[in-house]
Amino acid sequence: MRVVRTELEPQGWTIRWVDPELAHLTVKFFGDTRPNQIASLESKLAFAAKRSQPARLTTGSFIILGPRKRPNVLSLAIEPADDDPAAITALEALAKNVERQTASIGAGGNERAFKAHLTLGRFKDSDGAPADIEQVLSTVSHQPVEFNADRLVLVRSVLSQQGPTYTTIATWPLTGTAENVESAENVEADTPAPDDHG
């Protein structure tokens, strides 16, 4: 991410870059969530993690996401690593498990289909990405980076003028050990509520 940013900064684009230390794959954005929903959310996400398999992934080509008329998110596509051809299928299954369990919490169900990507930055201009962005990106070389998606993390995000602040609330390994269980209610006893949600 740092190499890409270094190559693109001379363009002078009005883009807010993501700190590489904060890079992550978003499975679902919940929006404003009430404090009394957190314990239930944790239980449901723990269940989704138990139903989901880890994946070996790699970064791919540049993609531009966002509103159809004004795409404004510069990202890298996520692809399966050579030694894990089923990785995207596993990641999509994780997203479906999360969506199935948590559709009634926070912002509710996702209207858009899950698309695995790693966000590099967001354009500030109301017009979205520059018209020549695809031509510029075609001149930028970047090496694919492999990584493991082996855990599900619930994160609180607080936005400010300096950028987002992330706080980890809970983490669960992706184990794929609850494939025959249909409801989070069946595993709530195995997932104690935390003493303090912050």
RANORLIN-V772676 format. One record per pair of residues at least 4 apart in sequence whose ideal C-beta (glycine too) atoms are under 6 Angstrom apart, sorted by the first residue. I is the first residue (numbers start at 1). J is the second residue. D is the distance in Angstrom with one decimal. If there is no record, write none. Layout:
# RANORLIN-V772676
I/J/D
I/J/D
This chain:
# RANORLIN-V772676
1/20/4.2
2/20/5.6
3/142/6.0
4/142/5.3
5/17/5.4
7/140/5.0
14/124/4.3
14/125/5.2
15/121/4.4
15/123/5.1
16/121/5.8
16/122/5.2
17/121/4.3
18/119/5.4
18/121/5.8
22/166/5.9
27/95/5.2
27/98/5.2
28/98/5.2
30/106/3.1
30/107/5.5
31/106/5.0
31/107/3.3
33/37/5.3
33/106/4.2
37/41/5.6
37/105/5.4
38/197/4.6
39/193/4.1
41/105/5.3
42/170/5.3
43/184/5.7
43/188/4.8
43/191/4.7
44/101/4.0
44/102/5.3
44/184/4.4
45/152/6.0
45/154/5.8
46/172/5.1
46/191/4.3
47/101/6.0
47/184/3.9
47/187/4.9
48/97/4.0
48/98/4.7
48/101/5.0
49/152/4.4
49/172/3.7
49/174/5.4
50/175/5.6
50/177/5.3
50/178/3.7
51/97/4.9
51/178/5.0
51/179/6.0
52/94/4.0
52/97/5.4
52/174/4.7
53/90/4.5
53/176/4.3
54/150/3.9
54/174/4.5
55/87/3.8
55/90/4.3
55/91/5.1
55/149/4.6
56/81/4.1
56/84/3.7
56/87/5.5
56/148/5.9
57/78/5.4
57/81/5.9
57/87/5.3
57/147/5.9
57/149/5.6
58/79/5.5
58/81/4.8
58/144/4.7
58/146/4.6
59/76/4.5
59/144/5.3
59/145/4.9
60/77/3.8
60/79/4.2
61/77/5.4
62/137/4.5
63/75/5.2
63/77/5.0
64/71/4.4
64/129/5.3
65/73/4.3
65/75/5.5
66/71/4.1
66/72/4.2
66/73/4.6
70/128/3.4
71/128/5.4
71/129/5.4
72/122/5.9
72/123/4.4
72/128/4.3
72/129/6.0
73/119/5.9
73/122/5.4
74/120/4.7
74/121/5.0
75/117/4.1
75/118/6.0
75/119/5.1
75/120/6.0
76/118/4.6
78/116/3.8
78/117/5.9
80/84/5.5
80/85/5.3
80/87/3.7
80/88/5.2
81/146/5.1
86/90/5.9
91/116/5.4
95/114/3.9
98/102/5.9
99/110/5.9
101/184/5.3
103/109/4.3
123/128/5.9
123/129/5.4
129/133/4.7
132/136/5.7
150/174/5.6
151/171/5.5
151/173/5.2
152/172/4.9
153/168/5.9
153/171/4.9
154/169/4.5
154/170/4.8
155/166/5.1
155/168/5.7
156/167/4.5
156/169/5.8
157/164/5.2
157/166/5.7
158/165/4.7
159/164/5.3
181/186/4.9
